[in-house]
């Protein structure tokens, strides 16, 4: 007698290589980010050209200021994409800085006296939240510093269980306070 044949879905699942699929998806994602970097760089060049033309007489201070601040926002976005490519993470600090400069640009371009008071109040509340995020991010653990914090915690826990002391120079996730 022949053993019952396995269903085709089981054989497909056994031949499925997750790490290869994950690497392929990460490569596609990196290609998307690289294309965004190239597109953003082209927009920066176009904006730089427009900024130089706005410096010609008659000089419009608001337009020049808006162009300069917009160029700074584009530079920060470019830096955010570069950090993502290098470290495979989104930098909270850079993202918050981009948000702050964007809000300030809108307030400066429109003029504080020309904006309704409720919009100014909302912008102030938003800026306070962004400032709080900048302060709080200092205490967030570095989860993407080339290590897996869960693996590190498990290793330290295992060392404590085995009676060995964890590496004294490394930052500890678990401590035996007894």
Secondary structure, 3 states (H helix, E strand, C coil): CCCCCCCHHHHHHHHCCHHHHHHHHHHHHHHHHHHHHHHHHHHHHHHHHHHHHHCCCCCCHHHHHHHHHHHHHHHHHHHHHHHHHHHCCCCHHHHHHHHHHHHHHHHHHHCHHHCCHHHHHHHHHHHHHHHHHHHHCCCCCCCCCCCCHHHHHHHHHHHHHCCCCCCCCCCCCCCCCC
